[in-house]
Amino acid sequence: MVPTTWSGARTFGASANLLLAVGALSAFVGAISLDAALRHGDWKDGLAILAAALLAFAAALALPLDISPDGVRQRFLIGSRAVAFDRIAHARLEVIGRRGRGRFTLSLVPREDRHIRIGLRKFPVEASVALLSELEARGIEIEIADDRARYYAEQVIAARIRLQAEVALATSPPASRDSAA
């Protein structure tokens, strides 16, 4: 059963790194189109290219990941895919692409439907921590495909430890913080 209400869901937008990359690319393309328009006087093509770059930036902003107590939903420009945690048979961390950094993804494989592949680098590391913590809490097996995926999984684990320490420090009473120092 796919969750129909998303109350209590944590929503994660695009990561700062993705927005920075798309913004820098948009600015570069915008500068080239502006230069071409100024040199050749043809503003139509330059404005079309600039509009496409701004649309790409807006699209990066509009692709959130919702993690609720019942399931996960990845939204796209023309729809969304959702799966309930109790329907997931297993999960797989993998890096897609043979060379370079590749694309760090989490594939959620439900028992009777197509798998959902979530590109984890598109979202802040807190989204990866929250999603993997929810899967672990439900006893869902998380397979790590290879050494490259293990490297990224270790980064997520380190981020989880760091976030837990920050939460523990923020929630501790002020007196215990002074005595610990």
Secondary structure as UniProt FT lines:
FT   TURN            7..8
FT   STRAND          10..12
FT   HELIX           16..40
FT   HELIX           43..61
FT   STRAND          65..67
FT   STRAND          71..76
FT   TURN            77..78
FT   STRAND          79..84
FT   HELIX           85..87
FT   STRAND          88..96
FT   TURN            100..101
FT   STRAND          103..110
FT   STRAND          116..119
FT   HELIX           120..122
FT   HELIX           125..137
FT   TURN            138..139
FT   STRAND          142..144
FT   HELIX           147..171
FT   HELIX           174..180
//
